[in-house]
């Protein structure tokens, strides 16, 4: 056994599995096993050409791997000594056979101090695997122990130990943790039989019973040996609180002299009628006569350690009986046995230490349960990557696709491995989660510090052995194990966690379940909980779309929404208070982030048969997703199916999300992200796996949690975010590593997990946008002042590390806010109204060009600002035209208030022009589909008012007689022209019929104007674009578009518009199609402008407009192109 050190290995050693043919052999019981010609032939071995001298067997036994990194473990599969009967002639004849000792996955150990044996159930598997190869080197054989003189203390008895592994109705009460119990029912008796012939009369036996009771009153178990009472086990009462412990455990060892030595021994366990009883373990330790029995048996004699030499005498011995010393499981030794005329088998052996012997006759040998071929593999010799992806063979194709993208796009070195390969080399074939950790540790030790991220590409289950039968064997094999806690009765203290795989230091791994056992992550760990090939493909599509051109550049990358539940009876406003503290923190540490606060108690609630609802919150969350957010942070109550008692996010909501801009969710709520329950798919999993929208990653909870430790972790996350964004664009793995290390809290935060790719970089600008001058004056420590109706000139630049990026040419979006609004929640019966502040009053939003890293923005301040003096704030977002470089920044040393004297007059109202879908729309005469977009073109000599301080002066739209909708936030001034701007507003699922839309707008001098537009929504199925392919993308010479639609046979006109990131159209092409197929092909773009001149390399937006000439309906699709020539 080799304990790994922390030194780098210059030349990794190859695995024994790297060469030759291999069989993987599975066994379930400890004993001697036989492989004959029939068995090998059935397993696919050609025995006619087999030289039995080359047969070799490898394996490391059946016990679960040690969790502590400091404990020794085999570096690779270890060769085991075997006996090959008939090998000397070099041919595998009909009577030849391989015999080997194999150990069950559930080992027995001896405590010399307590003088007791005990067993350990392997939580991960009931099968031990050995690996057989042939045709190469000669194998390791069982050697014979030299004969010793027939002397020493005579031993004719041994101490046996037998245990019962629960086999009835096996359950896990909290669906968490690694312990499973056999349900005994209410007021029932469980009888367990042990075959223990040859027990010694008048000897003391030990019976160990481990039980669990669940009752609201004190209860008791009673244990009997036949008719003889063994003892009682008291069980304390539990409470019926939802998060209380789901049972009390009692483990006792009883000493008794059995009144009956009859075998089988029957132990009867009874429980009170007032509760539910469970059996965890039952075991007997008894003295037995040393004699040959009908089945092979192991014997140990604790008495032998007292003598230097002992002589074992085995009664009823036969000439074919063999005794193997199996103290060293990998190297059994054949003991010389002398059998006399009394059938007493005698063998002499060294004493001083406890040894274990196997007694059997060849005809008693067992046959393995399984044998499968194994392909060659060699993880031991792999170079250390930046990103390690562990997956199953079922999802390997998509894992490789993601790996290839990370290599090309992120310049990361990536290694993809199958979980079965990991288990073979690091756990002797068993699906032990420690094997994955040991692989990561081996790679890290090889090149310390290089491995940064571990991605588990596959779903998990808390039910390692599939007791619940919820998975097929193939589905179970495709899961990747997570770490389940030892605690399995307390719903809050029990946990499943992937953190375990990131503990790589020598002193780590044991992970004791209290504060003293906290470890720190050395790498970032995440999981993609896919359970089908389609889910794997879709989630990789999302990750690639997010990281490449599909992340949709825009200032959504600088926005964070904080959603908070209202208060509890015992802790008024706790969730909203915690959310507000976090929002203030990020505003202080990273002021370039725009914060939205969606506090549940700020919205009206409605009564329904299912309880209180707050539908306005549901709509606000969906709107935030559609508009785009870098992060959506939820604090409050929740569960696997959604957020809050008011159901502000439901599974139905999640399945309906179609947002193109994908946020990261941080959910500080109970088990919204549970990923290891095969009985259901959690809300977090659905959000990640939603192919139309949802989330690209979630830092979420897999079990119930406390609000105090929720806040601790949430706070650590924003500390990590601030630390990273101040230096570079962070990857999720680094964020999760720092977050977890900064919020250690015993068991309580271990179930927070990253559902996402830890190597993914946040879609966050890497450069800084900064204001340098206001109204011709350099920015200094003294606050600048802006007043109503003042013409404002803002100057700024794009910086990298405080230095001007003179090569930066593109656009910058400038948003000016009035002073933060002071808002007050409504208050509930448990929580008083709470005050909080939020920037909700924009005064200007527009875009200007950036040239050689510098920009100038000019506009007129609206009359409707808040005249009280106070600090406003400017937010900046910029994107470079010829690359994906983005910048963000803010400025808040800016006083806003009062009015400019002699500001002049303006009595001319703004001009409004309305269209549906595009500017070719004809008022009243064009039919559209249920999904339509309003385009409102507005202009005014002094600009459009979007301030919210003037009552009734909002920019609104009204559809038919419905209440007006405020659309201030949808307005954007035109590039370099604050006098003109556009509102774009989308409708979904409009009912068929005639509509009138009215838009009302005010200019900054408060002159109003309104315009109406008529349109008709068709009753027939709307023209729809199913999918669009753009190949290749990125492209150098030419890219081609393929369009799938739902109007075969129709006459369609297709318009392809190409625009730069500032919105300027560079190319437009129109294609006609009569009697169209369901696919439109032949559309292409070669990187030129309409006049034929080449465009510069960089990011472009394509827009496809599909129009039916039969009914005028329109469908649209847009996306991003990267021209890299």
Buried (B, 14 or more C-beta within 10 A) or exposed (E): EEEBEEEEBEEBEEBBBBEBBBBBBBBBBBBBBBBBBEBBBEBEBEBEEBBBBBBBBBBBBBBBBBBBBEEEBBBBBBBBBBBBBBBEEEBBEEEBBBBBBBBBBBBBEBEEEEEBBBBEBBBBBBBBBBBBBBBEEEBBBBEEBEEBEEEBBEBBBBBBBBBBBBEEEBBBBBBBBBBBBBBBBBEEEBEBEBEBBBBBEEBEBBBBBBBBBBBEEBBBBBBBBBEEEBBBBEBEBBEEEEBEBBBBBBEBBBEBEBEEBEBEBBBBBBBBEBBBBBBBBBBBBBBBBBBBBEEBBBBBBBBBBEBEBBBBBBBBBEEEBBBBBBBEBBBBBBBBBEBEEEBBBBBBBBBEEBBBBBBBBBEBBBEBEEBEEBEEBBBBEBEBBBBBBBBBEBBBEBBBBBBEBBBEEBEBBBBBBBBBBBBBBBBBBBBBBBBBBBBBBBBBBBBBEBBBBBBBBBBBBBBBBBEBEBBEEEBBBBBBBBBBBBBBBBBBBBBBBBBBBBBBBBEBBBBEBEEEBBBBBBBBBBBBBBBBEEBBBBBBBBBBBBBBBBBBBBBBBBBBBBBBBBBBEEBBBBBBBBBBBBBEBBBEBBBBBBBBBBBBBBBEBEEEEEEBBBBBBBEBBBBBBBBBBBBBBBBBBBBBBBBBBBBBBBBEBBBEBEBBBBBBBBBBBBBBBBBBBBEEBBBBBBBBBBEEBBBBBBBBBBBBBBBEBBBBBBBBBBBBBBBBBEEEBBBBBBBBBBBBBBBBBBBBBBBBBBBBBBBBBBBBBBBBBBBBBBBEEEBEEEBBBBBBBBBBBBBBBBBBEEEBBEEBBBBBBBBBBBBBBEBEBBBBEEBEEBEBBBBBBBBBBBBBBBEEBBBBBBBBBBBBBBEEEEBBBBBBBBBBBBBBBBBBBBBBBBBBBBEBEEBEEBEEBBBBBBBBBBEEBEEEEBBBBBBBBBBBBBBBEBBBBBBBBBEEBBBBBBBEEEEBEEBBBBBBBBBBBBBBBBBEBEBEEBEEEEBEBBBBBBBBBBBEBBBEBBBBBBEEEBBBBEEBEBEEBBBEEEBBBBBBBEBEEBBBBBBBBBBBBBEEEBBBEEBEBEEBEEEBEEBEBBBBEEEEEEBBBBBBBBBBBBBBEBBBBBBBBBBBBBBEE
